[in-house]
Amino acid sequence: MKIIFSVLLLLALAPALSSCAYRPDLYQGNFIEQKDVNLLRRGMTQEQVKYILGTPMLTDPMDSSTWYYINYVRFGWSEPEQKKLVVKFNTRETLEDIYGDFEKSSLFDNATTAPDQ
């Protein structure tokens, strides 16, 4: 009886032990593409940057002139990919610089004029 129970238990657990575990894809953060980063120009207002990139994932609590756009993606059991873009504004709240895992467009320094206040 003990052997029959052991065999039945093993047969019941065999599919669970032999099958591959499923791990769903995971997307977190801001989805940013290089084509969006290419639209950024020095001198843009914070509203213009938000229109292009969306709301930042993080802002520096000590310095609200620094915004962080972070994208984290993991497909199944593969190694996760993380990309970030840091956006810096000057004291007039216009775009000063960007850096991170995206290339700055060659047109970035073609400054836009901020609207008069």
C-alpha positions in Angstrom: 0.0 0.0 0.0 2.8 2.4 0.8 4.5 1.7 -2.6 1.2 2.3 -4.4 0.7 5.6 -2.6 4.3 6.7 -3.4 3.8 5.9 -7.1 0.5 7.7 -7.3 2.1 10.7 -5.6 5.0 10.7 -8.0 2.7 10.5 -11.0 0.6 13.3 -9.7 3.6 15.6 -9.1 5.4 14.6 -12.4 3.7 17.2 -14.6 4.3 20.0 -12.2 7.9 19.1 -11.8 8.7 18.5 -15.4 6.9 21.4 -17.1 8.6 24.8 -17.7 7.4 27.5 -15.4 5.8 30.5 -17.1 7.1 34.0 -16.3 5.1 36.8 -17.8 6.8 39.8 -19.4 7.3 42.8 -17.2 7.1 46.4 -18.3 7.7 49.2 -15.8 8.4 52.9 -16.0 8.3 55.3 -18.9 8.3 53.9 -22.4 10.6 56.2 -24.4 11.9 55.8 -27.9 14.9 57.5 -29.5 12.5 59.3 -31.9 10.9 61.0 -29.0 14.3 62.1 -27.5 15.1 63.5 -31.0 12.3 66.0 -30.6 13.8 67.6 -27.5 15.5 71.0 -27.9 17.4 73.2 -25.5 15.0 75.9 -24.2 11.8 73.9 -24.2 9.5 74.5 -21.3 8.7 71.8 -18.8 5.2 71.5 -20.3 6.6 70.9 -23.7 8.9 68.2 -22.4 6.0 66.5 -20.6 4.0 66.6 -23.8 6.7 64.7 -25.7 8.0 62.3 -23.0 5.1 62.1 -20.5 5.3 62.5 -16.7 8.7 61.6 -15.3 9.1 58.5 -13.2 11.1 60.4 -10.6 12.0 63.9 -9.7 14.8 64.8 -7.4 13.1 65.8 -4.1 15.9 68.3 -3.3 16.1 69.7 -6.8 12.9 69.7 -8.9 14.9 70.8 -12.0 16.0 67.2 -12.5 13.6 64.6 -14.0 14.3 60.9 -14.4 12.6 58.8 -17.1 13.3 55.1 -16.4 12.2 52.1 -18.4 12.5 48.5 -17.1 11.6 45.6 -19.3 12.0 41.8 -18.7 10.9 39.3 -21.3 10.1 35.9 -19.6 13.3 34.5 -18.0 15.7 36.7 -19.9 17.9 39.3 -18.3 16.1 42.6 -17.7 16.8 45.7 -19.8 16.9 49.1 -18.1 17.2 52.4 -19.9 17.2 55.9 -18.3 17.0 59.4 -19.5 17.9 62.3 -17.2 16.4 65.7 -18.1 17.9 68.9 -16.5 16.2 72.3 -16.5 17.7 75.6 -15.6 16.3 78.2 -13.1 13.9 79.6 -15.7 12.4 76.0 -16.0 13.6 75.6 -19.5 15.4 72.5 -20.9 19.1 72.8 -20.3 20.5 69.3 -20.9 19.7 65.6 -21.3 21.9 62.5 -20.7 21.5 58.8 -20.1 21.1 55.8 -22.3 19.7 57.7 -25.3 21.6 59.7 -27.8 21.2 63.5 -27.8 20.0 64.6 -31.2 22.4 66.8 -33.3 19.5 69.3 -33.4 19.3 69.5 -29.6 21.3 72.7 -29.4 19.0 74.4 -31.9 17.4 76.3 -29.0 13.8 77.2 -29.0 12.7 80.4 -27.6 10.6 80.1 -24.4 7.3 82.0 -24.5 7.3 85.4 -22.8 5.8 85.4 -19.4 
